[in-house]
Amino acid sequence: MDMRIPRPSTAAPYLHRQQPARRLALGLALVLAFVPARTGATEPPAPRRDAAPAAIEATIEITGIDAELAAAARASLELQQFTGRTVTTAQLRRLVARGEQQIRRGLEPYGYYEATVAGTATGGGERWQARFAVTPGPRVVVERSRIEVAGPAAEFAPVREALATFQPRIGEPLDHAQYEASKARIAATLQSSGFFDASLERHRVEVTRAARSAAIDLAWDGGQRYRIGAVNFSQAQFPEQMLQRYVPWEADAWYSVDELLKLQQRLIDADYFSIVSVQPNLAGRQDGQVPVDVLLAPAKRTIYRAAAYVSTDSGPGGKLGIDRRWVNDRGHKWSAEIEYSSRLQAASSRYRIPRPGQHNRYYDFVAGYHDEVTDTTHSRLSRLSASEVLDLWHGYGRTLGLQYLDGDFTVADERRSSQLLFAEALLERKRADNLLFPQRGLAVSYGLRLASPALLSDTSLAQLRADARWVRPAGEASRLILRASLGVLTTGNFDALPPELRFFAGGDRSVRGFDYQAIGERNETGGVIGGRRLAVASVEYEHYFLERWGAAVFVDAGDAFSSGFSANVGAGVGVRWKSPVGLVRLDLAVPVRTALDDDGLRFHVIIGPDL
């Protein structure tokens, strides 16, 4: 059928041929299209929509695998991001369905390539639980492993050790975390040993699912090993020549990060600088050498100190001090301190001359005076001393020096005066995982003193003393602390020795339950005069119920004697507080075995580190 529409000559004649009603409707539509809507006009109703699904909270439960794998599986879940948040039931079901594949992939880095996972969503209302039952299946085992380093690095002991300890080994399950950590350890060893051009040539792990086996193939080109070049110090308060003396290595030494750490620690210990940064200048390496850049910023030159304390040995007191970190451009130091308590008044001044070098050392010159009163003694002594301190000597800090004492003292109502010039040697070593609050640590010291009447001394003296403190963990949040002190001296005239050169026991850091210096030989009137021998031991157990608060039980025993040893035993309990200024110990102790006429309860306060 052929339909034809006649074409009008113009639009107007065509429009005029419309019916009147149609023309009216068209006109109204055009008018309404250009009329703005009135404020407050009634709007047409919105299209009707279905109500949104109710939001729910979902928890996650993973079964069938141990805690470590469950944590890895949970971390791989997209659903984990919605824990504690609201989702719809439809979203939850989709997330659970996707979670099955996500858990399977999350277990692959641990060698489980055949895990099966069944996920379900159970619950109702606003509380739902997503459960994943996991069967990990057999693990992929490493059957072949080829790990190589080419070049001189292959013969370098730390690199060989890193290769020998690579994990996983042949016959062990494939663990990608172990693999990546071992690979990173080899790369770090190469860098820290000076093989800066080392490159990873091959890195491949092939997994054969059907055979449940893996093959590891790693190879590095170690390149050349660099030596330490010029050490460039930033501008500081000291001349370049003085700073260069802190460099611990010999010229043209092989690069080692340990050597750079030694230099950094020496500069920190010097206490001249607020900032110390030691870095190799890798961009500037050439001709087999890498320069070292040292950034330094001066510390505050003068420090003023003030402290208050409470001690059951010396009573309440305070200290005031001043430290001049450097006196001149050679790094000399000066400090002074005064101390006052109910039982002790003291003042001292110290001048130190550092001598940095291959064997870091310094010289100390001290002048001081102290007036000390205890229950058994009263001494007023002036002191002059000169000593050399070596930071490291066969694993110990070593001090060699001379001391001169002059003054008068009273021991058990016996008034004496004395002058002594004695040589002194001291060895000290301290190892701890945390110096403020160690879980594992050991501190030992050995001291020797020698004096002769031929050299400005009223009597001869030979004294040897050893002290040890040992800290070990004793279960969760608990520590075991052991102490021991041994001493022996010989002298031509014991009465000429001031109290600090005699042996006493008792007090906060000796045998608790007894007064300070209350244990020792006695004279005819019953006064304590000290002894020629010392033996003290202590066992203490601490347990911390809160992060900063704990309790302790302890037993101390010891004697200071000249003829026969008689154990004086004290025991007690205490409170421990990890305060901002250090560990605070509050102890109550009583004598439980002693030949002394002493059976009272004593309170001991000790503030400071264990070692």
Backbone hydrogen bonds, N-H to C=O, Kabsch-Sander energy under -0.5 kcal/mol:
donor,donor_aa,acceptor,acceptor_aa,energy
3,M,1,M,-0.7
4,R,2,D,-0.5
14,Y,10,T,-1.2
15,L,11,A,-2.5
16,H,12,A,-2.6
17,R,13,P,-0.7
17,R,14,Y,-0.7
18,Q,15,L,-1.9
23,R,19,Q,-2.2
24,L,20,P,-2.0
25,A,21,A,-2.2
26,L,22,R,-2.1
27,G,23,R,-1.8
28,L,24,L,-2.3
29,A,25,A,-2.0
30,L,26,L,-1.9
31,V,27,G,-2.3
32,L,28,L,-2.8
33,A,29,A,-1.6
34,F,30,L,-0.7
34,F,31,V,-1.1
35,V,32,L,-0.9
41,A,38,R,-1.8
56,I,87,V,-3.1
57,E,126,E,-2.7
58,A,85,R,-0.6
59,T,128,W,-1.6
61,E,130,A,-2.7
63,T,132,F,-2.3
70,A,66,D,-2.7
71,A,67,A,-2.2
72,A,68,E,-1.8
73,A,69,L,-2.9
74,R,70,A,-2.7
75,A,71,A,-2.1
76,S,72,A,-1.2
77,L,73,A,-0.6
77,L,74,R,-1.2
81,Q,78,E,-1.4
82,F,79,L,-2.0
83,T,80,Q,-1.3
84,G,58,A,-0.7
85,R,82,F,-2.4
87,V,56,I,-2.4
89,T,54,A,-0.5
92,L,88,T,-2.6
93,R,89,T,-2.2
94,R,90,A,-2.0
95,L,91,Q,-2.7
96,V,92,L,-2.4
97,A,93,R,-2.1
98,R,94,R,-2.3
99,G,95,L,-1.8
100,E,96,V,-1.0
100,E,97,A,-0.6
101,Q,97,A,-0.6
102,Q,98,R,-1.9
103,I,99,G,-2.6
104,R,100,E,-1.8
105,R,101,Q,-2.2
106,G,102,Q,-2.1
107,L,103,I,-1.5
108,E,104,R,-0.7
108,E,105,R,-0.6
110,Y,107,L,-1.3
111,G,108,E,-2.4
112,Y,107,L,-1.7
113,Y,111,G,-1.0
114,E,136,P,-0.5
116,T,135,T,-2.4
118,A,133,A,-2.2
119,G,117,V,-0.5
120,T,131,R,-2.7
122,T,120,T,-0.5
122,T,129,Q,-2.6
124,G,127,R,-2.1
127,R,124,G,-1.8
128,W,57,E,-2.3
128,W,126,E,-0.5
129,Q,122,T,-3.3
130,A,59,T,-3.6
131,R,120,T,-3.0
131,R,129,Q,-0.6
132,F,61,E,-2.5
133,A,118,A,-2.7
134,V,63,T,-2.5
134,V,132,F,-0.6
135,T,116,T,-2.8
140,V,111,G,-3.1
141,V,212,R,-2.0
142,V,172,E,-2.7
143,E,141,V,-0.5
143,E,214,A,-2.6
144,R,214,A,-1.5
146,R,216,I,-2.6
148,E,218,L,-2.0
150,A,220,W,-2.8
154,A,151,G,-1.8
155,E,152,P,-1.6
156,F,153,A,-1.4
160,R,156,F,-2.6
161,E,157,A,-2.4
162,A,158,P,-2.0
163,L,159,V,-2.2
164,A,160,R,-2.5
165,T,161,E,-1.7
166,F,163,L,-1.3
171,G,142,V,-3.2
172,E,169,R,-2.1
174,L,140,V,-3.0
176,H,109,P,-3.9
179,Y,175,D,-2.4
180,E,176,H,-2.8
181,A,177,A,-2.2
182,S,178,Q,-2.6
183,K,179,Y,-2.4
184,A,180,E,-2.5
185,R,181,A,-2.0
186,I,182,S,-1.9
187,A,183,K,-2.0
188,A,184,A,-2.7
189,T,185,R,-2.2
190,L,186,I,-2.2
191,Q,187,A,-2.0
192,S,188,A,-2.9
193,S,189,T,-1.2
194,G,191,Q,-1.4
195,F,190,L,-2.7
196,F,194,G,-1.4
197,D,224,Q,-0.5
198,A,195,F,-1.3
199,S,221,D,-1.9
201,E,199,S,-0.8
201,E,219,A,-2.3
202,R,219,A,-1.8
204,R,217,D,-2.2
206,E,215,A,-2.5
207,V,205,V,-0.5
208,T,206,E,-0.5
208,T,213,S,-3.0
209,R,207,V,-0.7
212,R,208,T,-1.0
213,S,208,T,-1.8
214,A,141,V,-1.9
215,A,206,E,-2.3
216,I,144,R,-2.4
217,D,204,R,-2.7
218,L,146,R,-3.0
219,A,202,R,-2.2
220,W,148,E,-2.1
221,D,199,S,-2.8
222,G,150,A,-2.2
222,G,220,W,-0.7
226,Y,194,G,-2.2
227,R,288,G,-2.7
228,I,253,A,-3.2
229,G,290,V,-2.8
232,N,230,A,-0.6
232,N,292,V,-3.2
233,F,231,V,-0.7
234,S,294,V,-2.4
242,M,239,P,-0.5
243,L,239,P,-1.7
244,Q,240,E,-2.4
245,R,241,Q,-0.6
245,R,242,M,-0.8
246,Y,243,L,-2.0
247,V,244,Q,-1.4
253,A,250,E,-1.2
255,Y,226,Y,-2.3
257,V,192,S,-2.2
259,E,256,S,-0.7
260,L,256,S,-1.3
261,L,257,V,-2.1
262,K,258,D,-1.9
263,L,259,E,-2.0
264,Q,260,L,-2.3
265,Q,261,L,-2.6
266,R,262,K,-2.4
267,L,263,L,-2.1
268,I,264,Q,-2.1
269,D,265,Q,-2.9
270,A,266,R,-1.5
271,D,268,I,-1.4
272,Y,267,L,-0.7
274,S,297,A,-2.8
275,I,297,A,-1.3
277,S,295,L,-2.1
279,Q,277,S,-0.5
279,Q,293,D,-2.5
281,N,291,P,-3.0
282,L,280,P,-1.4
284,G,281,N,-1.0
285,R,282,L,-1.3
286,Q,289,Q,-2.2
289,Q,286,Q,-2.0
290,V,227,R,-2.4
292,V,230,A,-2.8
293,D,279,Q,-3.0
294,V,232,N,-3.0
295,L,277,S,-2.8
295,L,293,D,-0.5
296,L,294,V,-0.5
297,A,275,I,-1.6
299,A,272,Y,-2.7
303,I,323,D,-2.6
305,R,321,G,-3.3
307,A,319,K,-2.3
309,Y,317,G,-2.6
311,S,315,G,-0.6
312,T,605,V,-0.7
315,G,311,S,-2.5
317,G,309,Y,-2.5
318,G,340,Y,-2.3
319,K,307,A,-2.9
320,L,338,I,-2.4
321,G,305,R,-2.5
322,I,336,A,-2.2
323,D,303,I,-2.8
324,R,334,W,-3.4
325,R,301,R,-2.9
325,R,323,D,-0.8
327,V,332,H,-3.4
331,G,328,N,-1.7
333,K,352,R,-2.6
334,W,324,R,-1.7
335,S,350,R,-2.3
336,A,322,I,-2.1
337,E,348,S,-2.3
338,I,320,L,-2.6
339,E,346,A,-3.0
340,Y,318,G,-2.4
341,S,344,L,-2.4
342,S,316,P,-1.2
343,R,314,S,-1.1
345,Q,371,D,-2.1
346,A,339,E,-2.5
347,A,369,Y,-2.4
348,S,337,E,-2.3
349,S,367,A,-2.5
350,R,335,S,-3.0
351,Y,365,F,-2.5
352,R,333,K,-2.5
353,I,363,Y,-2.6
355,R,361,R,-3.2
360,N,358,Q,-0.6
361,R,355,R,-1.2
362,Y,389,V,-1.8
363,Y,353,I,-2.2
364,D,387,S,-2.6
365,F,351,Y,-2.1
366,V,385,S,-2.2
367,A,349,S,-2.2
368,G,383,R,-2.3
369,Y,347,A,-2.6
370,H,381,L,-2.2
371,D,345,Q,-2.9
372,E,379,S,-2.3
373,V,343,R,-2.9
374,T,377,T,-3.2
378,H,410,T,-2.2
379,S,372,E,-2.4
380,R,408,D,-2.8
381,L,370,H,-2.2
382,S,406,D,-3.0
383,R,368,G,-2.9
384,L,404,Y,-1.9
385,S,366,V,-2.3
386,A,402,L,-2.2
387,S,364,D,-2.2
388,E,400,L,-3.3
389,V,362,Y,-2.9
390,L,388,E,-0.5
390,L,398,R,-3.2
391,D,360,N,-2.6
391,D,389,V,-0.5
393,W,396,Y,-3.0
396,Y,393,W,-1.4
397,G,428,E,-3.3
398,R,390,L,-2.6
399,T,426,L,-2.5
400,L,388,E,-2.4
401,G,424,E,-2.3
402,L,386,A,-2.7
403,Q,422,F,-2.4
404,Y,384,L,-2.9
405,L,420,L,-2.8
406,D,382,S,-1.9
407,G,418,S,-1.9
408,D,380,R,-1.5
409,F,416,R,-2.9
410,T,378,H,-3.0
411,V,414,E,-2.4
412,A,376,T,-2.6
414,E,411,V,-1.7
415,R,413,D,-0.7
416,R,409,F,-3.6
418,S,407,G,-2.6
420,L,405,L,-2.4
422,F,403,Q,-2.4
422,F,420,L,-0.5
423,A,450,L,-2.8
424,E,401,G,-2.8
425,A,448,L,-2.5
426,L,399,T,-2.3
427,L,446,Y,-2.6
428,E,397,G,-2.2
429,R,444,V,-2.3
431,R,442,L,-2.8
433,D,440,R,-2.1
441,G,471,V,-2.1
442,L,431,R,-2.9
443,A,469,R,-2.4
444,V,429,R,-2.5
445,S,467,D,-2.2
446,Y,427,L,-2.4
447,G,465,R,-3.0
448,L,425,A,-2.6
449,R,463,Q,-2.3
450,L,423,A,-2.2
451,A,461,L,-2.6
452,S,421,L,-0.6
455,L,452,S,-2.0
458,D,419,Q,-2.0
461,L,451,A,-2.0
462,A,490,T,-2.1
463,Q,449,R,-2.5
464,L,488,V,-2.8
465,R,447,G,-2.3
466,A,486,L,-2.9
467,D,445,S,-2.4
468,A,484,A,-2.4
469,R,443,A,-2.4
470,W,482,L,-2.6
471,V,441,G,-2.7
472,R,480,L,-2.1
474,A,475,G,-0.6
474,A,478,S,-1.7
478,S,475,G,-1.6
479,R,542,E,-2.1
480,L,472,R,-3.1
481,I,540,E,-2.8
482,L,470,W,-2.7
483,R,538,S,-2.0
484,A,468,A,-2.0
485,S,536,V,-2.5
486,L,466,A,-2.6
487,G,534,L,-2.1
488,V,464,L,-2.5
489,L,532,R,-1.8
490,T,462,A,-2.3
492,G,460,S,-0.9
496,A,493,N,-1.4
497,L,494,F,-1.6
501,L,498,P,-2.0
502,R,499,P,-1.4
503,F,531,G,-1.8
505,A,519,I,-2.0
507,G,511,V,-1.5
507,G,514,F,-0.7
510,S,507,G,-1.3
512,R,510,S,-0.8
514,F,511,V,-1.0
517,Q,506,G,-1.6
518,A,515,D,-1.9
519,I,505,A,-2.6
520,G,518,A,-0.5
521,E,530,G,-0.6
523,N,527,G,-2.2
526,G,523,N,-1.7
529,I,521,E,-3.4
530,G,521,E,-0.9
531,G,503,F,-1.9
532,R,561,F,-0.5
533,R,561,F,-2.5
534,L,487,G,-2.2
535,A,559,D,-2.1
536,V,485,S,-2.4
537,A,557,A,-3.1
538,S,483,R,-2.1
539,V,555,V,-2.4
540,E,481,I,-2.0
541,Y,553,V,-2.7
542,E,479,R,-2.6
543,H,551,A,-2.5
544,Y,477,A,-3.0
545,F,543,H,-0.7
545,F,549,W,-0.7
546,L,549,W,-2.2
550,G,576,R,-2.3
551,A,543,H,-2.7
552,A,574,G,-2.2
553,V,541,Y,-2.0
554,F,572,G,-2.1
555,V,539,V,-2.3
556,D,570,G,-3.2
557,A,537,A,-2.7
558,G,568,N,-1.5
559,D,535,A,-2.2
561,F,533,R,-1.5
568,N,558,G,-1.5
569,V,567,A,-0.6
569,V,593,R,-3.3
570,G,556,D,-2.9
571,A,590,V,-2.2
572,G,554,F,-1.9
573,V,588,L,-1.7
574,G,552,A,-2.3
575,V,586,L,-2.6
576,R,550,G,-2.6
577,W,584,V,-2.1
578,K,548,R,-2.3
579,S,577,W,-1.6
579,S,582,G,-1.5
582,G,579,S,-1.4
584,V,577,W,-2.7
585,R,606,I,-3.2
586,L,575,V,-2.3
587,D,585,R,-0.5
587,D,604,H,-2.9
588,L,573,V,-3.0
589,A,602,R,-2.6
590,V,571,A,-2.4
592,V,569,V,-3.0
593,R,569,V,-1.6
598,D,596,L,-1.9
602,R,589,A,-2.9
604,H,587,D,-3.0
606,I,585,R,-2.2
608,G,583,L,-2.2
